[in-house]
Each structure stands twice: as C-alpha cells, then as structure tokens.
Amino acid sequence: MPAYAFLEVHPARFGMLPQSVPLHFKRPLSFVIRGFQHIPAGSTSRYVKCKKSVPMEALSTTRPKTLQNPFSSGQWGSVIDDLPSSLLDCVGNTPLVTLNQISTRNDITVLGKLEMQNPGGSIKDRTAASLLKSGIRKGLINPGTKIVETSSGNLGIGLAQACCQLGLSLTIVLDTRTNQNVIKLVELYGATVEMVSETRDGETLLDARLRRVRELAESDPQVYWPNQYENPANPAAHSATMREIIQQTQGQFDRLYIATSTCGTLAGCRAHLKRLSINPQLVAVDGMGSAIFQSEDDTSMIESHLPGHGSSRHSNFLNADDVDEVAMVSDRDCVEGCHFLLQQEGILAGGTSGGIVSAFRKDEPSLPEGSTVVLLLCDRGERYLDTIYDEEWVRKTLPFS
Ligand SMILES: Cc1ncc(COP(=O)(O)O)c(C=O)c1O
C-alpha cells in the first residue's frame, strides 16, 4: 500500500540546500525542513527516493545522539543538527525537582515532575504527539487529513499546537465547561472549536462530545479521529514519562501520584514499570464524583468546575492491579493544594497538581521513614488565573461545605 511518511530533513548536516529536496514541505525552517512525502509500496518511512540526486541518508529521521558544546568543538554545523528540529521534539524530558518546602517531615524526599514545562503547558502534549505520530506511522494521517478529537482542554491545546506545526487541519469538540483561555489558545493555533452544550436523554456532556466527534468522523472520509479514550498510543506515550522518572531518580522512588481521566498516564506508567519489574506504589488521584473507580451511573462529576482529572466513564486502559491506592479529591482540595504549592515552592500549577498535592498531604503523616515520593505536576497555572487563583471565583463557586 502506498503511504505517506512524515520526514525530517537536515540540510545543514548534509550540506544541501532546502530547494534541492523535492518534498512537499509545508514551510521551510532555517535549517531543518519537515514535511510529508508519498512513499511507494514496499518502501520504509526512513529512507525515501527523491526525484533529484539527493543523498539517501539525508532523509534519515534519526537524530545525532550527542550534544556538542559549540565553544569547545568549534563545529557550529553539528550544534545546529543537535537542536530539536521542531517544537514537537521538545515534548517530554521535563525536569524533576526537589520540593523542599512542601513537607514538614525531614525524613522523606518529595520530588515534582514539571509536566507544565512541555511546550503546550501540560502532560497531554505527550499524548497529543504520540497520537499523531502513531497515526502518521500507520498511514492513517496524510497531508489532507482533518483531525477531529474531543478534549476537556489540555489535549486540545497539545493537538492544536502539534497540528499547527504539521500543517494539519484540526477540529476540537469542547463543552460549555471549558475554560475560556483554552478556547482562545486552541483557536490561536488555528484549530476550529465545536462547542457542545446540550445532552440527550441520560447522556453526560462527555457522551455528547463523543457523539459529535463520531458524527464528524462519519460525515467525511478525510477525517481521522485519534480517539484518546481507546487508542493504545495514549498509554504508550507514558513509557517515556516513566523512563524519565526512573532515570532521574535512578529508580529510587517509592510512591508516585498520578491524576486520572482517560488513565492513559497511569496505565502507560504502570506498563513500563511492569516491563522492568519495578513496583513502586501508584496512587491514582481522581475527582470526587468521577466514575473511573466507581459506577458510571454516578454522573455527579458534572458538578466539578475544574478540568483535567476525573471522568464520567470508565477507562479502557486500566487493569484492576494497576493502582495501589485511589485518592478522591474535591475542587476545594485542588484549589487549596494549588495555593499551597505556590506559596511553598513558587510553582504556579493547574488544578490536578493541586489535587495531587492535597492527596500527598493527607498521606504525609503515615508515609514510612526514608520514602521518596514523586508528584506528577500536570499543567501550568496561568490558564486558571480567572478560577483557581481568583479569590472571588473561589468564594462564589466553591462555598465551604
Ligand atoms: C492537567 C491534567 N492532568 C491529568 C490528566 C489526566 O491524564 P490521563 O487522561 O492520561 O488520565 C489530564 C487529562 O486531560 C490533564 O489535563
């Protein structure tokens, strides 16, 4: 079957001019070009025949492994090669920092994985990149493909940024609970927003969003729905998340807190740990009223005012033994955890990070001496200036119960 492959070409490395490469690039960058190329049946996606005589290895998608210091080596060319070739290559490899002030105990270590430092501001950038790369690899995404997906916010932003970069059309189906900043951001990246506000009998807003995505997918053969709820590329994205944490801690951690929605993060982290036979405790942090760990009949999750964690449906990725403990957090827990994290550590994070901080603080007194705990801090706080970090919003929306 003919297919399209997504290519990276590094003319600086191979001494070529961008014009000499007969690919249909969306836009040439200064030294690196990315684009789609039609590949005849039987070819691999790493090497592609070009009409003009271009060195075959020029089309390799492999990147040099070692970063050279320009001042010591004097080789500017190789330094340029070692730069990420686009924003998509900046997803992941987030820092792990010691949270020195968050615990009153000095016999435990608390570490924060700063997922907000992904280019789109959240852990869902990893999911977005993985869903798109997998679709491209399988030949399901081609230059004219229209991507359609639903999101409560962060995946939408991650996809919008990546699709803008790849030159792909994107429609994101959101619902009326979506933060206005998210809508603005998704649109700024050039995506179309479809807003769902009405549900049919017995439907949750998520059901209504999924129904609309299905309608869009069925109405146009050019549409590709990555389907973050069922696509194995979602959990697969988090092999890298887990690999990084293992490298950063040298495998020395006892407990990891993960917020849950599709449970792609949790399932992907657990799968990687299982492959390595490492068995730290995984704590799932879920929203009160969420159906992930209880009956789907309970739709009180609709009452939640914060996006990110929680869901009105079970996860397709989760096995019963993936989770050691479940911590259910309220919106107020999330807000209090966010403010505590900000005051103690100067980290401005989103609601799920606040929920994780609150869940950790509840467990803190009973953690064994010498424990090392990792908190997955999932998104940036700037998007929540009008909610979590707005006193009046908190007072009006989350009265003390
Ligand atoms: C900020 C944030 N944290 C956590 C999650 C949950 O991730 P997952 O869908 O992998 O369970 C999401 C999902 O959208 C999110 O936006």
The ligand as an SDF file (V2000), in Angstrom:
LIG
                    3D

 16 16  0  0  0  0  0  0  0  0999 V2000
   -3.8870   18.5730   33.7020 C   0  0  0  0  0  0  0  0  0  0  0  0
   -4.2350   17.1300   33.5020 C   0  0  0  0  0  0  0  0  0  0  0  0
   -3.8350   16.2410   34.4080 N   0  0  0  0  0  0  0  0  0  0  0  0
   -4.1540   14.9380   34.2800 C   0  0  0  0  0  0  0  0  0  0  0  0
   -4.9060   14.4690   33.2330 C   0  0  0  0  0  0  0  0  0  0  0  0
   -5.2640   13.0100   33.1400 C   0  0  0  0  0  0  0  0  0  0  0  0
   -4.4940   12.3580   32.2060 O   0  0  0  0  0  0  0  0  0  0  0  0
   -4.9790   10.9850   31.5460 P   0  0  0  0  0  0  0  0  0  0  0  0
   -6.0150   11.3140   30.5140 O   0  0  0  0  0  0  0  0  0  0  0  0
   -3.7300   10.4010   30.9650 O   0  0  0  0  0  0  0  0  0  0  0  0
   -5.5410   10.1190   32.6350 O   0  0  0  0  0  0  0  0  0  0  0  0
   -5.3410   15.3720   32.2860 C   0  0  0  0  0  0  0  0  0  0  0  0
   -6.1690   14.9370   31.1820 C   0  0  0  0  0  0  0  0  0  0  0  0
   -6.6500   15.6920   30.3680 O   0  0  0  0  0  0  0  0  0  0  0  0
   -4.9920   16.7310   32.4230 C   0  0  0  0  0  0  0  0  0  0  0  0
   -5.3950   17.6520   31.5320 O   0  0  0  0  0  0  0  0  0  0  0  0
  1  2  1  0
  2  3  1  0
  2 15  2  0
  3  4  2  0
  4  5  1  0
  5  6  1  0
  5 12  2  0
  6  7  1  0
  7  8  1  0
  8  9  2  0
  8 10  1  0
  8 11  1  0
 12 13  1  0
 12 15  1  0
 13 14  2  0
 15 16  1  0
M  END
$$$$
